């Protein structure tokens, strides 16, 4: 086993020790070859942000489906914030783990922007974890502009670590997971999604940000509709949610739908 393979093994073992269910690795050179258009501009490549970077480690934590189903709500709001804190913590610990082994490494904050209000004026973060997760073999893009994974569909939050270690990379996933059911587009409250494939489907990026801003004022952001209605992901079987018609506007509400209404009624404005 080479030194690089040993470090890769150690990284994966560290992730398992921290109960991180999703971890993928990409070589920074992958950003140089466009796999679809429009592609990631060079200034957003890892090597442009940290010139000594040789590999990008991407970690992901699942968004628990029954909590997400209450969105927009204070429950999902708190889950989202909890995942953000954990991602930053785990990525920092992973970067320091590699630094102690002699490899310069840094964690990238899970969002990279100050607030939704900032996105309204400057709607781009300095690095895309979704594209990093794609290039690290963790999933493929869906019509909802999110990365779909086999285990959780788009219900995953990602963050990344840049490292000078040249780690063996994971293969990019070739199977397209999106089935183009168009539920994300049909049920988007901001009407921000079109009918084209990624990356052309997000026709109303500013509309999405404006809607998120209104939810922020009510203390129940983010929206989460497009990821909760997506039928892709093994978590749907785990929680017996294979029937996604439960998210359609009901004629007569079930006990489950009434429970969502209860959560949405409290904790926000």
The 8 nearest C-alpha neighbors of each residue, nearest first, counted from 0:
[[1, 4, 5, 2, 3, 8, 6, 7],
 [0, 2, 4, 3, 5, 6, 7, 167],
 [1, 3, 5, 4, 6, 0, 7, 166],
 [4, 2, 6, 166, 5, 1, 7, 165],
 [3, 5, 7, 1, 2, 6, 0, 8],
 [6, 4, 2, 8, 3, 7, 9, 1],
 [5, 7, 9, 3, 8, 4, 10, 2],
 [8, 6, 4, 10, 9, 5, 166, 3],
 [9, 7, 5, 11, 6, 10, 4, 12],
 [8, 10, 6, 12, 7, 11, 13, 5],
 [11, 9, 13, 7, 12, 8, 6, 14],
 [10, 12, 14, 8, 13, 9, 15, 7],
 [11, 13, 15, 9, 14, 10, 16, 8],
 [14, 12, 16, 10, 11, 15, 9, 17],
 [15, 13, 11, 17, 19, 16, 12, 10],
 [16, 14, 18, 12, 17, 13, 19, 11],
 [15, 17, 13, 14, 18, 12, 19, 11],
 [16, 18, 14, 15, 19, 13, 89, 12],
 [19, 17, 15, 16, 20, 14, 13, 21],
 [18, 20, 14, 17, 15, 21, 60, 59],
 [21, 19, 18, 60, 22, 59, 15, 14],
 [22, 20, 59, 58, 19, 60, 23, 137],
 [23, 21, 58, 57, 59, 20, 24, 56],
 [22, 24, 135, 57, 56, 137, 136, 169],
 [23, 25, 56, 135, 168, 169, 55, 57],
 [26, 24, 135, 168, 55, 54, 134, 27],
 [25, 27, 54, 28, 29, 168, 53, 55],
 [26, 28, 54, 29, 53, 30, 25, 45],
 [29, 27, 30, 26, 31, 32, 53, 25],
 [30, 28, 31, 27, 26, 32, 134, 25],
 [29, 31, 28, 32, 27, 44, 33, 39],
 [32, 30, 29, 28, 33, 41, 27, 44],
 [31, 33, 30, 29, 34, 28, 38, 35],
 [34, 32, 38, 35, 31, 36, 30, 39],
 [33, 35, 32, 36, 38, 30, 37, 29],
 [36, 34, 33, 38, 37, 198, 197, 32],
 [37, 35, 38, 33, 34, 198, 39, 199],
 [36, 38, 35, 39, 198, 33, 199, 40],
 [39, 37, 36, 33, 35, 40, 34, 32],
 [38, 40, 41, 43, 37, 44, 30, 33],
 [41, 39, 42, 43, 38, 44, 37, 30],
 [40, 42, 44, 43, 39, 47, 31, 30],
 [41, 43, 47, 40, 44, 48, 39, 45],
 [44, 42, 41, 126, 40, 125, 45, 39],
 [43, 45, 41, 47, 46, 42, 30, 48],
 [46, 44, 48, 47, 49, 27, 43, 52],
 [47, 45, 50, 49, 48, 44, 52, 27],
 [48, 46, 44, 45, 42, 50, 49, 43],
 [47, 49, 45, 46, 50, 44, 43, 42],
 [48, 50, 46, 52, 51, 47, 45, 161],
 [51, 49, 46, 52, 47, 48, 45, 53],
 [52, 50, 49, 163, 53, 46, 162, 103],
 [53, 51, 163, 162, 50, 49, 46, 161],
 [52, 54, 163, 165, 27, 164, 162, 26],
 [55, 53, 26, 27, 162, 25, 165, 52],
 [56, 54, 161, 25, 160, 24, 57, 162],
 [55, 57, 24, 160, 159, 23, 161, 54],
 [58, 56, 159, 23, 22, 158, 132, 24],
 [57, 59, 22, 21, 157, 158, 159, 23],
 [58, 60, 157, 21, 156, 155, 22, 158],
 [59, 61, 156, 155, 19, 20, 157, 21],
 [62, 60, 155, 154, 63, 156, 151, 59],
 [61, 63, 154, 155, 64, 60, 67, 156],
 [62, 64, 66, 65, 61, 67, 154, 78],
 [63, 65, 67, 66, 68, 62, 227, 234],
 [66, 64, 68, 67, 63, 69, 238, 62],
 [67, 65, 68, 64, 63, 75, 69, 74],
 [66, 68, 64, 69, 75, 70, 65, 63],
 [69, 67, 65, 66, 70, 64, 227, 259],
 [68, 70, 259, 67, 66, 72, 71, 263],
 [71, 69, 72, 67, 68, 75, 223, 222],
 [70, 72, 222, 219, 69, 220, 221, 75],
 [71, 73, 70, 263, 219, 74, 75, 69],
 [72, 74, 76, 219, 266, 75, 77, 267],
 [75, 73, 77, 72, 76, 78, 66, 69],
 [74, 76, 78, 67, 77, 72, 73, 66],
 [75, 77, 73, 79, 74, 219, 78, 220],
 [78, 76, 80, 74, 79, 75, 81, 73],
 [79, 77, 75, 81, 80, 76, 82, 74],
 [78, 80, 76, 82, 77, 81, 75, 83],
 [81, 79, 83, 77, 78, 82, 84, 76],
 [82, 80, 78, 84, 83, 79, 77, 85],
 [81, 83, 85, 79, 80, 84, 86, 78],
 [84, 82, 80, 86, 81, 85, 87, 79],
 [83, 85, 81, 87, 82, 86, 88, 80],
 [86, 84, 88, 82, 87, 83, 89, 81],
 [87, 85, 83, 89, 88, 84, 90, 82],
 [86, 88, 90, 84, 85, 89, 91, 108],
 [87, 89, 85, 91, 86, 90, 84, 92],
 [90, 88, 92, 86, 91, 87, 85, 93],
 [91, 89, 93, 87, 106, 92, 88, 86],
 [90, 92, 94, 88, 106, 93, 89, 87],
 [93, 91, 89, 95, 90, 94, 96, 88],
 [92, 94, 96, 90, 91, 95, 89, 97],
 [95, 93, 104, 91, 97, 105, 96, 92],
 [94, 96, 98, 92, 97, 93, 99, 91],
 [95, 97, 93, 99, 94, 98, 92, 100],
 [98, 96, 100, 94, 95, 99, 102, 104],
 [99, 97, 95, 102, 101, 103, 100, 96],
 [98, 100, 97, 101, 96, 95, 102, 103],
 [101, 99, 97, 98, 102, 96, 95, 6],
 [100, 102, 98, 99, 103, 97, 164, 104],
 [103, 101, 98, 97, 163, 164, 100, 104],
 [104, 102, 98, 163, 162, 101, 105, 97],
 [103, 105, 162, 94, 161, 98, 102, 97],
 [106, 104, 94, 161, 160, 107, 162, 103],
 [105, 107, 160, 91, 90, 94, 159, 161],
 [106, 108, 159, 160, 109, 105, 158, 161],
 [109, 107, 111, 110, 87, 106, 158, 159],
 [108, 110, 158, 107, 111, 87, 83, 157],
 [111, 109, 108, 112, 124, 158, 113, 83],
 [110, 112, 124, 108, 125, 109, 113, 126],
 [113, 111, 110, 124, 114, 117, 118, 123],
 [112, 114, 117, 111, 115, 116, 118, 110],
 [115, 113, 117, 116, 112, 118, 212, 119],
 [114, 116, 118, 117, 212, 208, 119, 211],
 [117, 115, 119, 114, 118, 212, 120, 113],
 [116, 118, 114, 115, 119, 120, 121, 113],
 [119, 117, 122, 121, 115, 120, 116, 123],
 [118, 120, 116, 117, 122, 121, 208, 115],
 [121, 119, 118, 117, 122, 116, 115, 205],
 [120, 122, 118, 123, 119, 117, 124, 116],
 [123, 121, 118, 119, 120, 124, 117, 205],
 [124, 122, 121, 125, 118, 112, 126, 127],
 [123, 125, 111, 126, 112, 127, 122, 110],
 [124, 126, 43, 111, 123, 127, 112, 48],
 [127, 125, 124, 43, 128, 111, 44, 45],
 [126, 128, 129, 130, 131, 124, 125, 43],
 [127, 129, 131, 130, 158, 157, 132, 159],
 [130, 128, 132, 131, 127, 146, 133, 157],
 [131, 129, 133, 132, 128, 127, 134, 146],
 [130, 132, 128, 134, 133, 129, 135, 127],
 [133, 131, 135, 129, 130, 137, 134, 57],
 [132, 134, 130, 136, 131, 135, 138, 137],
 [133, 135, 131, 136, 132, 171, 25, 130],
 [136, 134, 25, 24, 23, 132, 133, 169],
 [137, 135, 171, 172, 133, 170, 134, 169],
 [136, 138, 132, 133, 135, 23, 148, 172],
 [139, 137, 148, 147, 133, 136, 146, 172],
 [138, 140, 147, 146, 133, 175, 176, 141],
 [141, 139, 146, 145, 147, 144, 197, 142],
 [140, 142, 177, 143, 144, 145, 197, 147],
 [141, 143, 197, 196, 144, 200, 179, 140],
 [142, 144, 141, 145, 183, 225, 192, 200],
 [145, 143, 142, 141, 197, 140, 198, 201],
 [146, 144, 143, 140, 141, 153, 147, 129],
 [145, 147, 140, 139, 153, 138, 129, 141],
 [146, 148, 153, 152, 138, 139, 140, 141],
 [147, 149, 138, 152, 151, 150, 153, 137],
 [150, 148, 232, 152, 151, 233, 147, 138],
 [151, 149, 233, 232, 148, 152, 234, 231],
 [150, 152, 232, 154, 234, 148, 233, 149],
 [151, 153, 232, 147, 148, 231, 154, 149],
 [154, 152, 147, 146, 226, 155, 145, 151],
 [153, 155, 62, 151, 152, 61, 226, 156],
 [156, 154, 61, 62, 60, 153, 59, 157],
 [155, 157, 60, 59, 61, 62, 154, 158],
 [158, 156, 59, 58, 128, 155, 109, 60],
 [157, 159, 109, 128, 58, 57, 86, 107],
 [160, 158, 57, 56, 107, 106, 58, 128],
 [159, 161, 106, 56, 55, 105, 107, 90],
 [162, 160, 55, 105, 104, 52, 54, 106],
 [163, 161, 104, 52, 164, 54, 103, 53],
 [162, 164, 52, 53, 103, 102, 51, 104],
 [165, 163, 162, 166, 102, 53, 54, 3],
 [166, 164, 53, 54, 3, 163, 167, 26],
 [165, 167, 3, 164, 7, 168, 54, 4],
 [168, 166, 4, 165, 3, 7, 169, 24],
 [169, 167, 25, 24, 26, 166, 170, 135],
 [168, 170, 24, 135, 136, 23, 25, 171],
 [171, 169, 136, 172, 168, 135, 134, 25],
 [170, 172, 136, 134, 135, 173, 169, 133],
 [173, 171, 136, 174, 138, 170, 139, 137],
 [172, 174, 171, 175, 139, 136, 170, 138],
 [175, 173, 172, 176, 139, 138, 177, 171],
 [174, 176, 177, 139, 173, 140, 178, 172],
 [175, 177, 174, 139, 178, 147, 231, 141],
 [176, 178, 141, 179, 175, 142, 147, 231],
 [177, 179, 180, 176, 175, 231, 141, 181],
 [180, 178, 181, 177, 142, 141, 182, 196],
 [179, 181, 178, 182, 177, 183, 230, 229],
 [182, 180, 179, 184, 183, 185, 194, 142],
 [183, 181, 185, 184, 180, 186, 228, 229],
 [184, 182, 225, 181, 186, 185, 187, 143],
 [183, 185, 192, 181, 187, 182, 186, 193],
 [184, 186, 182, 183, 187, 181, 190, 192],
 [187, 185, 183, 184, 182, 188, 224, 225],
 [186, 188, 190, 184, 189, 185, 183, 225],
 [189, 187, 190, 186, 224, 191, 210, 207],
 [188, 190, 191, 187, 207, 206, 210, 203],
 [191, 189, 187, 188, 192, 184, 203, 206],
 [190, 192, 203, 189, 202, 207, 206, 201],
 [193, 191, 201, 184, 200, 202, 190, 203],
 [192, 194, 200, 202, 195, 201, 184, 191],
 [193, 195, 200, 196, 192, 184, 181, 142],
 [196, 194, 200, 199, 193, 197, 142, 198],
 [195, 197, 142, 200, 199, 198, 194, 141],
 [198, 196, 199, 142, 200, 144, 141, 140],
 [197, 199, 200, 196, 144, 201, 37, 36],
 [198, 200, 197, 201, 195, 196, 202, 193],
 [201, 199, 195, 193, 197, 192, 196, 202],
 [202, 200, 192, 203, 199, 204, 191, 193],
 [201, 203, 192, 200, 191, 193, 204, 199],
 [204, 202, 191, 206, 205, 201, 192, 207],
 [203, 205, 207, 206, 201, 202, 191, 208],
 [204, 206, 208, 207, 203, 209, 119, 122],
 [207, 205, 203, 209, 204, 208, 189, 191],
 [206, 208, 204, 210, 205, 209, 189, 191],
 [209, 207, 211, 205, 206, 210, 119, 212],
 [210, 208, 212, 206, 211, 207, 205, 213],
 [209, 211, 213, 207, 212, 208, 206, 189],
 [212, 210, 208, 214, 209, 213, 221, 220],
 [213, 211, 215, 209, 210, 214, 115, 208],
 [214, 212, 216, 210, 215, 211, 209, 217],
 [213, 215, 220, 217, 211, 216, 219, 212],
 [216, 214, 218, 212, 220, 217, 213, 219],
 [215, 217, 213, 214, 218, 212, 219, 268],
 [216, 218, 268, 214, 215, 267, 219, 213],
 [219, 217, 215, 267, 216, 220, 214, 268],
 [218, 220, 72, 73, 214, 76, 217, 71],
 [221, 219, 214, 215, 222, 76, 218, 211],
 [220, 222, 223, 211, 76, 219, 71, 214],
 [221, 223, 71, 220, 224, 211, 70, 214],
 [222, 224, 226, 225, 221, 70, 227, 71],
 [223, 225, 227, 226, 222, 228, 187, 70],
 [226, 224, 183, 223, 227, 228, 143, 187],
 [225, 227, 229, 153, 224, 223, 228, 154],
 [226, 228, 224, 229, 225, 68, 67, 223],
 [229, 227, 226, 225, 230, 183, 224, 243],
 [228, 230, 226, 231, 227, 183, 225, 182],
 [231, 229, 228, 243, 232, 241, 235, 152],
 [232, 230, 152, 229, 177, 176, 233, 151],
 [233, 231, 152, 151, 150, 149, 234, 235],
 [232, 234, 150, 235, 236, 151, 149, 237],
 [233, 235, 237, 232, 236, 151, 150, 238],
 [236, 234, 240, 233, 241, 238, 237, 239],
 [237, 235, 239, 234, 238, 233, 241, 240],
 [236, 238, 234, 235, 239, 233, 240, 241],
 [237, 239, 235, 236, 240, 234, 65, 64],
 [240, 238, 236, 237, 235, 241, 242, 234],
 [239, 241, 235, 242, 238, 236, 243, 237],
 [240, 242, 235, 239, 236, 243, 230, 238],
 [243, 241, 240, 244, 245, 230, 239, 235],
 [242, 244, 245, 246, 241, 228, 230, 240],
 [243, 245, 246, 247, 242, 228, 248, 249],
 [244, 246, 243, 247, 242, 249, 256, 248],
 [247, 245, 244, 243, 248, 228, 249, 68],
 [246, 248, 244, 245, 249, 243, 186, 228],
 [247, 249, 246, 250, 245, 244, 252, 251],
 [250, 248, 251, 252, 247, 245, 246, 253],
 [249, 251, 252, 248, 247, 253, 245, 256],
 [252, 250, 249, 253, 248, 256, 254, 257],
 [253, 251, 249, 256, 257, 250, 254, 255],
 [254, 252, 256, 255, 257, 251, 249, 258],
 [253, 255, 257, 256, 258, 252, 259, 260],
 [256, 254, 258, 253, 257, 259, 252, 245],
 [255, 257, 259, 253, 258, 254, 252, 260],
 [258, 256, 260, 254, 259, 255, 253, 252],
 [257, 259, 261, 255, 256, 260, 254, 262],
 [260, 258, 69, 256, 262, 257, 261, 263],
 [261, 259, 257, 263, 258, 262, 264, 256],
 [260, 262, 258, 264, 259, 263, 257, 265],
 [261, 263, 259, 264, 260, 265, 69, 258],
 [264, 262, 72, 260, 261, 265, 259, 69],
 [263, 265, 261, 262, 260, 266, 267, 72],
 [264, 266, 263, 267, 262, 261, 73, 268],
 [267, 265, 73, 268, 264, 72, 263, 218],
 [268, 266, 218, 217, 265, 219, 73, 72],
 [267, 217, 218, 266, 216, 219, 265, 264]]
